[in-house]
Amino acid sequence: MAIEITNTLRSASIVRVEGTGTYYANISALSTNADETVTSASIKRINWSTNGNITIVRNGNTIATLHNAGEFRGDEWGYSIANNSTSNVVITVTTGGTLFLELSKIASYANSLVGFM
């Protein structure tokens, strides 16, 4: 069982979940450092494979129930799943599987120039 969150300053976060269990991608865990405070996150992409099912829940509301294998490319449609975007993401994998989420973030910065080159 594993969850891995990869954050990029002023850009998306990637959440990877592997194996049976319940995993939490908290909004606060999407910050790259103390200069970045994430206030909301919307789901841009989902890739999954499971021999059971995978459920994504935010604030007690089921956002997606996924079976078999597939891909949701909301960013290509100019769309993201923003239901309860200020709430943590709870991912439950039954029987087994792998899930990748790409989350766009709304954040504030302690130093407005942080992350600019």
Secondary structure, DSSP 8 states (H G I E B T S, - for coil): -EEEEEE-TTS-EEEEEESSEEEEE-GGGG-SSTTEEEEEEEEEEEEEEEEEEEEEEETTEEEEEEEEEEEEEGGGGT--B-TTTTS-EEEEEES-EEEEEEEEEEEEESSTTTT--
